[in-house]
Structures are given as structure tokens and as C-alpha cells.
């Protein structure tokens, strides 16, 4: 199974590029005894290939968003994101790049395009900060709690530590210091504060914590990494929780982040932002072979092709949703 490099706001596939098509239309690109392959012949063959169509989609989105938002993303941001992912995969990084048909430069280019789209999505999401959306977010909001966590890399070890933690008189904080692999909390006895909108704590850990009473200790919680498909195992103790206010305005700052984060991870919302930008850029699909891949974003140029694109939109959307589902365990914030 090919490992997915990331799943941010938008996943833009980059595989076999149509570099040859930048040459003169009639130029030979392959010669052999008794025959040749021209650029036109090559183009006619590959243009119906799904990977090639995704490349054209990526190129188009890159050009549109670079033109409008290019100054909003710095080289430093791209390099930091690249280094973070490279570190997460370790020695397997080059292999994963190869499996996805990418070089390091191509992957950096992909990161940049994604960050441009993410910026546009974040700006669009700010328009969703209405009282109605604040109240909807408030309905599912859990205020900040104080907890202690122990993170472990082995399930057997986690079960062993759980027994120790639940033993009468056990010092959970000391056990965390002695055993936890979470560098950010280990020296503090595993102490961490978070609410339901926090992205620094895995969702499964938050859910288990909110279900506890004060001083309660969870069972072993399994969290699967979206980056390298490894699993981590958590034990959490709820130290303190506060009673939820009845006034959503008391949490307006926190709810704002909840709304923005939800929109930035909403595939339909992202698609609508991309569609608007492509429409504003007056994108027209001139070759019918590429209408399907663009159908989820823009209307076809002719009525006939429009009907064709409409009928294929559901298929295209399902393909997109399937891809998103395959990566749904990932979040834009690395676990």
C-alpha cells in the first residue's frame, strides 16, 4: 500500500507529468526502426489517464492560486512543513516519495500549492463566523479540562502501566515521568490542558477524557498515526473539569477556532472555495477529455459537454470523497 504523504486542506496529486507536451506539437519524442511517437500521439494516449488529468488539475489550481495568493506563503513555511514530514517518515521518506512519483522539489512545490489553497480557505472561513454558527459550535463544545496523559509505543507496555496507574495509592504523575514517550508533557507528570476544539491532543484521547469523572483513569486508548500508520497507546487521568456556562459568548474566542478549523477540514467547503477561485479566473476546459476532472469545480464550456460533465460530476465527487475517506484518519495538524 502506498503511504499518503499528507492530507491537508486539499490533496493535489502529483504523478506522471505531461512534460513532453510542452514541446512543439508535431515533434518526435521517440524514434525507432520503422516508426516514431510524436508529441500529439503521446498526448492523445495519456490525456484520458486519471493520473495525467490530476496533474492538469494540479497545474491549473497552482497557477490560479499562485497568481492571487503567492505573496501569502513564504519559502520558510514550505521548508518547515517539508522538514516536518521528512522527519516523521525518517529513513522511509525517499521511498515514500518514489512511491508517489515525487522528487523532493516536486513535493515542496506540492506543499506550496496546498498552503496557498489553505490560505484561501481560511480567509473564506472567516465569513462563516456568524452568531448562528457560533451557537451551533457551542452546542457541541466541551470547556477546558486539566488532565494527565501517558503515551506509550507498545500496547503490552500500556496494559502493564495501566495496572500500575490504577493501583491504590499510585502516583500517576510519577508514572508518567518514568514511562511516557510524550516529550511535551512527560516532565510535567503528563499534565495537559485542552478543550474539545484543541488540535494538540488526538480526538480519541479527548473523547475518553471528557467521559471521565474527576480523578478517573481511562482504559488504554489506541491512536493510529496518519503519517506513518504506526500506533500509539494512551492512558489518561482527568484531574479537573469546569462546568459549562450557558452563554456561548463566554467561549467566543475558543468557538471561533472551532468554526475555522471545521471549515478548513470540510471537503465540500474547500471544494466550493476552489470552484469560486477557478470561476473568478475564468477557467475554460477546452479539451473534453479533461471535463470530468474539472466538473466538480467548474461548468463545461458547451451545453453538450455540460450535460456530460454533470452526469460525471457524481462519479468525480465520489472519487474525490473516496480519496478523502482513505486519508480521513489524517488531520492537517500532525498527531
C-alpha positions as CSV (number, residue, x, y, z in Angstrom):
1,X,0.0,0.0,0.0
2,X,1.3,3.4,-0.9
3,X,1.7,5.7,2.0
4,X,-0.1,9.1,1.8
5,X,2.3,12.0,2.3
6,X,-0.3,14.3,3.8
7,X,-3.9,15.3,4.0
8,X,-4.2,18.9,4.5
9,X,-7.0,21.1,3.2
10,X,-6.7,19.8,-0.3
11,X,-4.7,16.8,-1.6
12,X,-3.3,17.6,-5.0
13,X,-1.9,14.5,-6.7
14,X,1.4,14.8,-8.5
15,X,2.4,11.8,-10.5
16,X,3.4,11.4,-14.2
17,X,3.8,14.9,-15.6
18,X,3.0,15.8,-19.2
19,X,6.3,17.5,-19.7
20,X,6.6,16.3,-23.2
21,X,3.5,18.2,-24.2
22,X,5.5,21.5,-23.7
23,X,7.4,20.6,-26.9
24,X,6.2,21.5,-30.4
25,X,3.1,19.6,-31.3
26,X,4.5,17.7,-34.2
27,X,7.9,16.9,-32.8
28,X,9.0,13.3,-32.4
29,X,9.7,12.3,-28.9
30,X,10.6,8.6,-29.6
31,X,12.2,7.3,-32.7
32,X,12.7,3.6,-33.6
33,X,13.1,1.4,-36.6
34,X,10.2,1.9,-38.9
35,X,8.2,4.2,-36.6
36,X,8.1,7.3,-34.4
37,X,6.0,8.6,-31.5
38,X,5.1,12.2,-31.7
39,X,4.0,14.6,-29.0
40,X,0.5,14.6,-30.4
41,X,0.3,10.8,-30.3
42,X,1.6,10.8,-26.8
43,X,-0.9,13.4,-25.7
44,X,-3.8,11.6,-27.2
45,X,-2.8,8.5,-25.3
46,X,-2.2,10.0,-21.9
47,X,-4.9,12.7,-21.7
48,X,-7.6,10.2,-20.7
49,X,-5.4,8.7,-17.9
50,X,-6.7,9.7,-14.5
51,X,-3.2,10.5,-13.2
52,X,-2.5,12.8,-16.1
53,X,-5.8,14.5,-15.6
54,X,-5.0,15.1,-11.9
55,X,-1.7,16.7,-13.0
56,X,-3.5,19.1,-15.2
57,X,-5.9,19.9,-12.4
58,X,-3.0,20.5,-10.0
59,X,-1.2,22.7,-12.6
60,X,-4.3,24.8,-13.0
61,X,-5.0,25.2,-9.3
62,X,-1.4,26.1,-8.8
63,X,-1.4,28.8,-11.4
64,X,-4.7,30.4,-10.2
65,X,-3.8,30.4,-6.5
66,X,-0.2,31.4,-7.0
67,X,-1.3,34.4,-9.1
68,X,-3.8,35.6,-6.4
69,X,-2.2,34.5,-3.1
70,X,1.5,33.9,-3.9
71,X,2.7,36.6,-1.5
72,X,0.9,35.0,1.4
73,X,3.1,31.8,1.6
74,X,6.8,32.1,2.3
75,X,9.6,29.7,1.4
76,X,10.2,29.3,5.1
77,X,6.7,27.9,5.7
78,X,7.2,25.4,2.9
79,X,10.6,24.3,4.1
80,X,9.3,23.9,7.7
81,X,6.4,21.7,6.5
82,X,8.7,19.7,4.3
83,X,11.3,19.1,7.1
84,X,8.5,18.1,9.5
85,X,7.2,15.4,7.1
86,X,10.7,14.3,6.3
87,X,11.4,13.8,10.0
88,X,8.2,12.0,10.5
89,X,9.0,9.4,7.9
90,X,12.7,9.1,8.7
91,X,14.6,6.7,6.6
92,X,11.5,5.7,4.7
93,X,11.0,9.2,3.3
94,X,12.7,8.8,0.0
95,X,10.9,5.5,-0.6
96,X,7.5,7.2,0.1
97,X,8.4,10.0,-2.3
98,X,9.2,7.4,-5.0
99,X,6.0,5.5,-4.4
100,X,4.1,8.7,-5.0
101,X,6.1,9.7,-8.1
102,X,7.6,12.7,-6.4
103,X,11.1,14.2,-6.1
104,X,11.9,16.4,-3.1
105,X,11.5,19.6,-5.3
106,X,8.1,18.3,-6.6
107,X,6.9,17.6,-3.1
108,X,7.9,21.1,-1.9
109,X,6.0,22.5,-4.9
110,X,3.0,20.4,-3.9
111,X,3.2,21.7,-0.3
112,X,3.3,25.3,-1.5
113,X,0.2,24.8,-3.6
114,X,-1.6,23.3,-0.7
115,X,-0.6,26.1,1.6
116,X,-1.9,28.6,-1.0
117,X,-5.3,26.8,-1.1
118,X,-5.3,26.6,2.7
119,X,-4.8,30.3,3.0
120,X,-7.7,31.0,0.6
121,X,-9.9,28.5,2.6
122,X,-9.0,30.2,5.9
123,X,-9.9,33.6,4.5
124,X,-13.2,32.3,3.2
125,X,-13.9,30.5,6.5
126,X,-13.8,33.9,8.4
127,X,-17.1,34.8,6.6
128,X,-18.7,31.9,8.5
129,X,-18.3,33.5,11.9
130,X,-22.0,34.2,12.3
131,X,-24.0,34.1,15.6
132,X,-25.8,31.0,14.2
133,X,-22.6,29.1,13.6
134,X,-21.2,30.2,17.0
135,X,-24.3,28.8,18.7
136,X,-24.1,25.5,16.7
137,X,-20.4,25.1,17.7
138,X,-21.3,25.9,21.3
139,X,-23.8,23.1,21.4
140,X,-21.0,20.5,20.9
141,X,-18.3,22.4,22.8
142,X,-16.7,21.0,25.9
143,X,-14.8,23.6,28.0
144,X,-11.1,23.2,29.0
145,X,-10.1,20.3,31.3
146,X,-6.9,19.6,33.1
147,X,-5.6,16.0,32.6
148,X,-2.6,13.9,32.8
149,X,-1.6,11.6,29.9
150,X,0.8,8.8,29.5
151,X,1.8,8.0,25.9
152,X,3.4,4.6,25.1
153,X,4.5,2.9,21.9
154,X,3.6,-0.7,22.9
155,X,0.2,-2.0,23.7
156,X,1.6,-4.6,26.1
157,X,3.6,-1.9,27.9
158,X,0.5,0.3,28.0
159,X,-1.6,-2.5,29.7
160,X,1.2,-3.0,32.2
161,X,1.4,0.7,33.0
162,X,-2.4,0.9,33.3
163,X,-2.4,-1.7,36.1
164,X,0.3,0.4,37.9
165,X,-1.7,3.6,37.4
166,X,-4.9,2.1,38.8
167,X,-3.2,0.5,41.8
168,X,-4.2,2.0,45.2
169,X,-2.0,4.9,46.1
170,X,-0.4,5.1,42.7
171,X,1.3,8.4,41.7
172,X,0.1,9.0,38.1
173,X,2.4,11.9,37.6
174,X,5.5,10.0,38.6
175,X,4.5,7.1,36.4
176,X,4.1,9.5,33.5
177,X,7.6,10.9,34.2
178,X,9.1,7.5,34.3
179,X,7.3,5.9,31.3
180,X,5.6,8.4,28.9
181,X,7.1,9.0,25.5
182,X,5.3,12.3,25.0
183,X,8.2,14.8,25.3
184,X,5.8,17.8,25.6
185,X,4.1,16.6,28.8
186,X,6.4,13.9,30.3
187,X,8.4,16.2,32.6
188,X,5.2,17.8,33.9
189,X,3.8,14.5,35.0
190,X,1.8,14.2,31.9
191,X,-0.2,17.3,32.6
192,X,-2.0,19.0,29.7
193,X,-5.0,21.3,29.4
194,X,-7.3,21.2,26.4
195,X,-10.9,21.7,25.3
196,X,-12.9,20.0,22.6
197,X,-11.5,22.3,19.9
198,X,-7.9,21.6,20.7
199,X,-5.8,20.1,18.0
200,X,-2.8,19.2,20.1
201,X,-4.5,16.1,21.6
202,X,-5.8,13.2,19.5
203,X,-9.6,13.1,19.2
204,X,-9.8,9.7,20.8
205,X,-7.9,10.9,23.8
206,X,-10.2,14.0,24.1
207,X,-13.3,11.8,23.9
208,X,-12.1,9.4,26.5
209,X,-11.1,12.2,28.8
210,X,-14.5,14.0,28.6
211,X,-16.3,10.8,29.6
212,X,-14.4,10.5,32.9
213,X,-15.2,11.9,36.3
214,X,-12.6,13.9,38.1
215,X,-9.7,11.6,39.2
216,X,-11.0,8.9,36.9
217,X,-8.5,6.9,34.8
218,X,-9.2,5.7,31.3
219,X,-8.5,2.3,29.7
220,X,-5.8,2.1,27.1
221,X,-6.7,4.3,24.2
222,X,-5.3,3.4,20.7
223,X,-4.4,6.2,18.4
224,X,-3.2,5.4,14.8
225,X,-0.8,7.9,13.2
226,X,-1.9,9.3,9.9
227,X,1.7,10.0,8.9
228,X,3.3,6.6,9.1
229,X,0.5,4.3,10.2
230,X,2.1,3.4,13.5
231,X,0.0,3.2,16.6
232,X,0.4,4.9,20.0
233,X,-1.3,4.0,23.2
234,X,-2.5,6.5,25.8
235,X,-3.7,6.3,29.3
236,X,-5.4,9.5,30.7
237,X,-6.4,10.7,34.1
238,X,-8.9,13.5,34.4
239,X,-7.7,16.0,37.1
240,X,-10.2,18.8,36.8
241,X,-13.1,19.9,34.6
242,X,-15.2,23.0,34.8
243,X,-18.9,23.4,34.5
244,X,-20.0,24.7,31.1
245,X,-21.5,28.2,31.0
246,X,-24.9,28.7,29.5
247,X,-23.8,31.7,27.5
248,X,-21.9,30.9,24.3
249,X,-20.2,34.4,24.3
250,X,-18.2,33.3,27.3
251,X,-16.3,31.0,24.9
252,X,-16.3,33.2,21.8
253,X,-12.6,33.0,21.2
254,X,-12.5,29.2,21.5
255,X,-15.6,28.8,19.4
256,X,-14.0,30.9,16.6
257,X,-11.1,28.5,16.3
258,X,-13.6,25.6,16.3
259,X,-15.6,27.1,13.4
260,X,-12.5,28.0,11.4
261,X,-10.9,24.5,11.9
262,X,-14.1,22.7,10.9
263,X,-14.4,24.7,7.7
264,X,-10.8,24.2,6.9
265,X,-11.3,20.4,7.1
266,X,-14.7,20.4,5.3
267,X,-14.2,18.8,1.9
268,X,-17.4,20.4,0.5
269,X,-16.4,23.9,1.8
270,X,-12.8,23.5,0.4
271,X,-14.3,22.4,-3.0
272,X,-16.5,25.5,-3.0
273,X,-13.6,27.8,-2.4
274,X,-11.5,26.2,-5.2
275,X,-14.5,26.4,-7.5
276,X,-15.0,30.1,-6.8
277,X,-11.3,30.9,-7.5
278,X,-11.4,28.9,-10.7
279,X,-14.6,30.6,-11.8
280,X,-13.1,34.1,-11.0
281,X,-10.1,33.2,-13.0
282,X,-12.4,32.4,-16.0
283,X,-11.0,28.9,-16.4
284,X,-12.4,27.1,-19.6
285,X,-11.8,23.5,-20.3
286,X,-11.1,23.3,-24.0
287,X,-10.5,19.5,-24.3
288,X,-13.4,17.2,-23.5
289,X,-11.0,14.6,-22.1
290,X,-10.4,16.8,-19.1
291,X,-14.0,17.9,-18.4
292,X,-14.7,15.1,-15.8
293,X,-11.8,16.0,-13.5
294,X,-12.8,19.7,-13.6
295,X,-16.6,19.0,-13.3
296,X,-16.6,19.3,-9.5
297,X,-15.2,22.8,-9.8
298,X,-16.4,24.5,-13.0
299,X,-19.0,24.2,-15.7
300,X,-18.1,22.9,-19.1
301,X,-17.9,25.4,-22.0
302,X,-20.6,23.9,-24.2
303,X,-24.1,22.7,-23.3
304,X,-23.4,19.2,-24.6
305,X,-20.2,18.9,-22.6
306,X,-22.0,20.5,-19.7
307,X,-24.5,17.7,-19.7
308,X,-21.7,15.1,-19.9
309,X,-19.8,16.8,-17.1
310,X,-23.0,17.0,-15.0
311,X,-23.6,13.2,-15.3
312,X,-20.0,12.5,-14.4
313,X,-19.9,15.0,-11.5
314,X,-21.3,12.5,-9.1
315,X,-18.7,10.0,-10.2
316,X,-15.9,12.6,-9.9
317,X,-17.3,13.6,-6.5
318,X,-17.4,10.0,-5.3
319,X,-13.8,9.5,-6.4
320,X,-12.8,12.6,-4.5
321,X,-14.7,11.5,-1.4
322,X,-13.1,8.1,-1.6
323,X,-9.7,9.6,-1.7
324,X,-10.6,11.8,1.2
325,X,-12.0,8.8,3.1
326,X,-8.8,6.9,2.6
327,X,-7.0,9.8,4.3
328,X,-9.7,10.8,6.8
329,X,-7.6,9.5,9.7
330,X,-5.2,12.3,8.9
331,X,-5.6,15.8,10.2
332,X,-4.0,18.9,9.0
333,X,-2.2,19.1,12.4
334,X,0.2,16.2,12.7
335,X,-0.5,14.0,15.7
